[in-house]
């Protein structure tokens, strides 16, 4: 199961609501200052833990490496590059666009930053739940089947969602 992805989404969700709350209470600069100080403190704690031997690298490898062909390595590398670039592009777009979209469309620029942060947090928590369910399904069933069904489901929902948005904005039949 993708625990790293789940906790990454939960961390992003927490960051949205914390930043919104800090911005409402003490101004937007506070959100940057507090997160910067926390990042520096966590980095210092990690360096101390490494120096004390609390955190260390594992000895040896988990399992022996198999011989792979150059062609297979190129295929895997190409697939990973496309996947990683696509995922990061979408994440960057949503992490920047969601707060602005919610602020302008839902609150008409009059809502609180905490309210916008709470909605963005809800989206990221729901994505973490979906990642958890996807991980459970891929543990039980072949990955190809799970990802094919999920892609079909997502594409249909995106189609109908975009059709409803374009139809309501343009007042044109789709």
C-alpha positions, 0 to 999 in steps of 0.5 A: 500500500502507498503509505508514503503517498497517503501521508504526503496527501495528509501533510498537504491537507494539513498545510493548507488549513494551517497556512489559511489559519495563520494567514487569517490570524496574523497575515500571509507572511506568518504562514511562510515564516512559521513553515520556514522555521519548522522546516529548519528545526526538523532539518536540525533534528534530523542531522542530530538524529543521524549524528547520534545514530538514531537514524541510519541507513539499512545494511545490505539490500532487501533482496538481490537485484535481478539482471535486466536488459538495457531495453527493459531499463530504457522502457522503465526509465521512459515510463517513470519519467512520463509518469513523474513529470505528469504527476508533478505537473498536475500536483503543482497545478492543483496546489496553486489553482485550488485555493485561487479557484475556491477563493474566486468561485465559491467565496467571491474573494470575500471568504476567509483564508481559513475557509479556503484552506479547509476546502483545499484540505478536504480535497487532499484528504479525499485524495489520501482516502482514494490512495488508500483504497487504491493500494488495498485493491492493488494488493488484492487484484492485478495492478493492470485491472485496477488501474484500467478500471480507475482510469476509465472511471476517472475519465468518465467523471472528468468528462461529465464534470467538464461538460457540466461546467462548460455547459453552464458557463457558456450556455451552449449545448455540449 
